[in-house]
Amino acid sequence: MLAIMRRDFRSYFNSPIAYVLIGLFMLLLGLFFNSLIGYGISDIMSEFVASMSSLLLIIIPILTMRSMAEDKKNGTEVLLLTSPARVTEIVLGKFLASFCVFLVMTAASLIFPLITIMAGKPDIMLIISSYLGYILIGAVFVSLGIFASSLTENQIVAAIISLVSIFLIQNIGYLASFFSGFLNKAFLWLSIMDRYNDFNKGIIDLTSIMFMISYAAVFIVLTVRVIEHKRWSQG
């Protein structure tokens, strides 16, 4: 698992994709941060992290589209599937590689909270809570992107599937308004953004943490099932 994670993590930085993504991410964050200068110190970070999460709709599909699809296109998927490594280890290795790149991007964004700390006295616990929620929702979207990439060998198709899926998950709460009764309650319960918004308000709830971890785990399990099906179908 660690070998796969290191190989995939290095591959991101051996190609322009990681640098382009981080550069684009920081550029957009800089523009967002500049537009929030007129807000109070505490309001800046709440709005800023919320803007960070909105960028995941674009960033995560690009980040994860190659994770599984590239192996299929290059023919190296067969080597992985016939290797001694268990499918779960392969999937977790690829997930961790993409998630570590996401964490590098997140670490780079810490320059903006540091600016607010030097400029005034922001709510440190609010910053910690907001970033915790951001990392957790990032883990969910990365696992979803890995799953989308396992469904096709075309990276563009994988990115589109991931983008549409993330958009739907971000708007489950809105979709709930079209239903009543059990379906309405089910959609509201599945709404990840409601729980994420609690973190953005400074509320750290263990139930919400476990919910997001479970959400990510479901997509990892689904990816394992997809890969296992292909392994068995290839004998």
N, C-alpha and C positions, 0 to 999 in steps of 0.2 A: 504493500500500500504506500509506504513512504517513498519507495523508489519511483513509483508511478507519479506520486505527487511532485517529487523533485524534478522529474523529467518534464512534466507538463508545465510546472511553474517556470522552469528555465526557458521552455519553448515560447512562453508569452514574451519574455524579455529578449529572446534571440530574434524576434521579429518586431516590426514596428507597432503591433497592435497594442501592447501594454503602454508604450510611451504616448501613442496617439490618444488612447482612452484617458490616461491620467492627465495629459495636457488639456484635452477637451473638457474634462471634468473640472479641473481647476480654473479654466477660463470662464466657464459658465457659473461656477461658484463665486468667482470674483465679481462677475456682473451682478449676481443676486445680492451679494454682500454689499456692494456699492449702492444698490437701490434701496437698501434697508438702513442706511446710515442715519436717516432722519428719525428712526424709531428710538425708543429708550433702550438702554443697555440690555435689560432683561428680555424685552420683546425681540431684539435682534436675533438672539440665539434660537428662540422658539420658532420664529419665522424662517430662519436660515436653515435649520435642520429639516424643517418641513419641505423647503425647496430642494434640499439634497435628496429626499426620498422621492420627489417627483422626477428627478433625473434618472432614477433607477429603471424607469420604463424604457429608456433608450440605452443606457449603459450596460445593463445586465444581458440583454439579448446579444449585443455585440461581443461581450466578454465570454459568454458561454457557447456561442453558436458553433465553435470549432471543437469543443471538448470531446464529443463522441463522433460527430459528423466527419471530422477530418480523418480519423482512423479508418472510417469506412471508405472514404474517397481514396486514401493512399494505400489501402489494402493491409494496413497494419492491424486492423481490428482482428483479423484471423489469428495473428501472432498473440494478441492479448487473450483471445478466447481459448487458445490451445495452450496457454502458459499455465504453470502450476498455481498461479494466483487465483484465489477465489473471486467470483464475480463481485461479491460485496466489497472486497478489497480494491478491485479495479475502479468501481463506481465511487467509493469513498476517496480514493486517491485523486481522481479527477475532480470531485467536488471540492476537496481541500485545496487543490492547486488553484482553481478559479476563485475560491473564497479567500485564499491568501492574497491574491492580486487585488480583490475587493478591499481587503483590510489595508493593503498598502495605499490604495486610493483614499481610504477613510483616514489613515494616519496623516497623509499629506494635507487633508482638509483641516486638521487641527490648528493650522496656522491662523485660521479665522477666529476660533475661540480665544486663542492666545492674544490676538489683537484686542478683543473686547476686554480681556482681563487686564491688559496694560492700560486700556483707555478708561476703565472704571471698575465698578464692583458688581459684576454679573452674578446671577445665582449659579454657583458652581454645581450644586446638586441637580439643577435643571439641565445643565449642560451634560452631566454624566448620564442622567436619565434619558435625555434625548438621543445621545449617541448609543446608549445600550439598545434602545428601541430600534434605532437605525441599523445597527449591526445585526440584530435578530431578524428584522424584515429583509435585510440584505441576504441573510442565510436562506430564508424561504425562497426568495426570487432566484438565487443562484441554483438551488436544488431544482427548482422548476425549469430553469434554463438548461441544466444538465439533462433532465428528463426529455425536454423538447429536442435536444441535440441527438438523443439516442433513437429518435423515431425516424430520422432521415439522414441520408448522406450529403444532402445539399445544405450548405451552411446558411444560405439566404433563407431557405424554407424554415430551417431550425430557428433562425432569428425572428421570423414573422410569427411562428407558432408561439415562441416565448413571449414576444411583445403582446400579442393578443391575449394570451393567458394571464400575463401580469396585469394588463388593463382590466380584464374581467375580475380578477381577484381584488384589485384596488377599488372596484365599484360594486362589490357584492352587496354592500349595505344599501346602495341605491337600487339595485335590482330587487331587493326585498320588498320595496314599496309597491311592486307590481303584483305581489301575491298577498294572500291572507292566510290566517290559520297556521297550520303546521309548516307549510313552505316558507311563510314569512319568518317564523321563528327559526327555522333551519338556516335560512340565508343570513339572518342577523347573527346567529351563533357562529357561522363560518366567516363572518366579516373580520378580516385581519386588521383593517385600517382603524376600526374603532379601538382595538387594543393598542395599536401603535400610537394613536392620538393620546392615549393615557400617558404613555412614556413621554410624549412631547409636552405634557402638562406637568411633568415632574413626579408622576405616579408610577412607582415601581411595584408591580404586582407579580408574585411568584406564579400565580395561575396563568397570567398572560405570557410569562417567560416560557413556561412548559407548553402552552398552547402553540407558540411560534416554533419551538423546537420540534414539537410533534408534527406540525405542518410541514417543516423541512424534511423530517424523517419519512413522511408519507411519500413525497416525491422521490426520495432516494430509494425507497423500497420499490416503487413503481419502475424506476430505472433498472434496478436489479432484475426485476421480473422480465422486462423487455429484453435485456441482454441475455438472461438465462434461456429465454425462449429461442433466441437466435443461436445460442451455443448448442442447444439440443437439436435444433433443426439442421445444423451443420454437422451433426454427428459428434 
